[in-house]
Amino acid sequence: MSATQAAAHLTPLELFEQADVIVKSILVLLTLASLVSWGVIIDKLLRFARLRRNAIRWTSALAGQRSLGRLAQELKQHAQDPFARIYHAIVDEWHTTHRQQLHQSTSGRDSLKERINRVGQIASNVEVEQLQRGLSVLATVGSVAPFVGLFGTVWGIMNAFQGIAASNNTSLAVVAPGIAEALFATALGLVAAIPAVVAYNRASGDLNHYAGRLSTLVGLVEVQLSRQLEAGDSQLDNVEVAPAKAERASHNVTPLSAQGA
């Protein structure tokens, strides 16, 4: 086989077919890791884009006086939004305190403000933790895939040297397939790792930015509730958003209103 004929067979499919079991397993593993990471990448890009648009909408809804009713009406149509679940937790605590008449004294009103703040922080932490799911996959693929590919390269080069020793021939027809097979494993490792690292950095930045938006939204709600509390108004614009039981069950933290029901 001439050098030109040998090069004609150096396609990814030919390299995979010529590889031994170890290298084939590595190539399959890296391909699966790349597919999984791309699934996470697409999911995170679409989800954070949607959450960013919703956060802007919620901020606009909270602008001005007595806007909680308008916000609650909009949250009804986005029950799966993280801020909707946070708002539900805050509203639950508000109604529980008023049902138990714990807000009538000055100390009771101060305690309610503190509880609302803590409920908002806890619910926000739960939502941020849920949004972090999948990022560990990107971090793992980005850090491990190059080394897995490198292992395939080392193994492939060892096989290539064994082939040279067995045939006692150092021509390109003998050396090229084994070397190309080894380098293919490294290339596939980089193909899996580079998008995962870039997407991890992007998703981490988007998550931190969204966590800041959640803190802003929770703060705006707390300000309006504090204003209503000092004014003696116990109604949230006569609108109460009741989350479904299945949505509450998805939280790791039991809503505080369930304790007083």
N, C-alpha and C positions, 0 to 999 in steps of 0.2 A: 504494500500500500504506500503510495507516494504521500508527501507532506500535504499536498492539496487535497487528496482523497481523505486523509486523516482529519483535516480541518473541516471538511464537509460534514463529517459525522459528529462534530462537537456542538450539537444542539442540546438544549436543556433536557428534552425527552430522551435523546440518545445517552446523555451523561447519566441520567437517572437509571436507565435500563442497564447500563454497564456497571453501575456502582454495586458494591457488596451490601450485605444486609445492614451492617452498622451505618454506613453512609446513607443508605436509603431511609432508614429509620430517622436519621437526623434531618434529612431533607423533608420528609413528611411532617415531622414535629415542627420544623420551622415554618412550613406552609400553613399548618393549622394555627400556629401562634400568630402568624401574620393575618389570617382571616379573622381570628377572634379579636385581635387588636383593632382591625379596621371596623368591625362591628361596634366596638366600644367607641371608637373615634366618631363614627357617623351619629351614633346615639347621643353622645355628649355635645356635638356641634349643634344638632337640631334642638336638643333639650335646652341648652343654655341660651340659644337664640330666642326660643319661645319664652323662657323665663325672663329674659331681659326686656322683651316687649311688654310682657304682663307687668313687670315691676314699674316700668314707665307709666303704664296705664293706672296702676294703683296709686302711684305718687300724685298723678293728676287728679284722681278722684278724691284724694285727701286734702287737696288744696281748698282753702276757704273755711267758712264756718259750717258747723253741723253737717259734715259731709259723710259721717259714718253710715247713714242710711243709704246713700248712693253707692258707697263702697260695698256694703253688704249685698245690695242688689246685683252688682257686677260679679261679686265672688260666688253667688249662687250658680253662675254659668261656668265657673272655673273651680269646681270643688276639689279637683286634684292638684291645684296649684299649691306649692309649699306655703305661701303667705296666707292662703285661704285657711289652711289647717292651723296656722299660728293664730290667726284672727279668731277662729272658733274657740281655741283654748283660752284666749283672753276674755272673750265674751262669756264663756262658761264660768270663769272665776268671777266676773262682774255680777252675773245673775245669781250665782250661789251666795255671794256676800250680801246682796240685797234681799234675797229670800230669808236669810238668817238674821237680817237686821243688824249686821255687824258694822255698818257704815255711819251710824247715827252720831257717834261721838267723834271728837277730833282725832283721838288715837286710832279709832276704827278706820277713819278715812285715810290716815297716814299708812296704816297697815295694809289697806286695800291697794294703795298706790304701789307699795313695796311688793305685794304679792303679784300684782299685774306685771310689774317689771320682771320679776323672777319667772313667772309663767311664760312671758314673751321670750326671755333668754333661753329657758329650757326647751321650749318648742322650736326656737330657731336653731339651737344646737342639734336637735334631733333631725331637723330637715337638712341641715348642712351635712351631717353625718351620712344621711341617706344619699345625698347627691355625690358623696365621695366614692360610692360604690362603683367599681370599674376602673378607678384610677390606679389601683394597685396592680391590675392586669397590665396596664400600659407601662407602669414602672418596672414590673418584672420582665416583660418582653424586651423593653428598651435596654435593660442592664444585662440580661442573661443571654439573649439571642446571639450577640456577637461571639460570646465564648463558646456557645454550642456550635456555631458555624466554624469557629477556629478548631474545635475538637474534630469536626468532620474533615477539615483541611489536613490536619496532622495525620489522621487515620488514612486519608486518601493518598497522601504523599508516601506514607509507609508502604501502602499497597503498590504504589508506582515503583518504588525502589525494589520491592520484592519481585515485581514483574521484570524489571531490568536485569536483576540478578539471575532470575530463572531462564530468561531468554538469551542472556549474554549479548544483548543488543541495545545500544544507546541511541538508536535512530529516533527521529521525531514520531514515527508511526507507533513506536512502543511507549515513548515517554509522554507524548501529548495527551492521550486520553486520561491517564491517571492524574496528571497535574491539573488538567482542566476540571476533572471531577472534584478534586480537592478544592480548587479555587471557587468552584460553583457553590460549595457548601458555605464558604466565607461570604460570597456575594449574597446568597439567600439570607444569611444571618443579618447582614447589614440592611437588606431590603425590609426585613421584619422589624429591626431595631430603630432605624432612623425615623420612620413615621410615628412609631410609638413614643419616642422621646419628645419629638416636636409636639405631638398632640397632648402629651402629659403636661408639658410646660404651659401650653395654651389653655387646657382645661383647668389647671390649677389656678392660673390667673383669672379665668372667668369665674371660678368658684369663689375666690377671695373677693372679687368685685361684687358678685351677687350676694355674698354674705354681708358685705357692707350695705348693700341696698336693703336687705332684710332688716338690718339694725335701724336704718333710717325710717323704714315703714313702721316698724314696731314703735319707735320713738314718736312718730307723728300720731299714731293711735293713742299712745299713753298720754300725750299732751291733751288731746281732745277729751279723753275720758277724765283726766284730772280736772279739766275746765268744767265738764258737766257735773262732776262730783262736788266741786266747790259751789256750783250754782244750785245744788239740790235736785238735779235732774237725773232720775234713775233710768230713763228710757233711752235706748240707743236709736233715736229717731223712729221709735216704734217699729223697729225692724230687728228681728232676731234670726240669725242664720243657724239652723240646726244641722250639723254634719251627720251623715249617715253612720250607722253603727259600724259598718265595715271599714269606713275611713278612720274612725277613732281607733279601731282595733289594730290598724296598721302602725300606729305610734308605739314606740317603746315606753312612752310615759303615759300613764292613765290620766285623762282629763280630770282636773280638780273638782269639777262640778259633780262627777260621779260619786265623790266621797260624801257630798252633802245631800244627794238625792234620796 
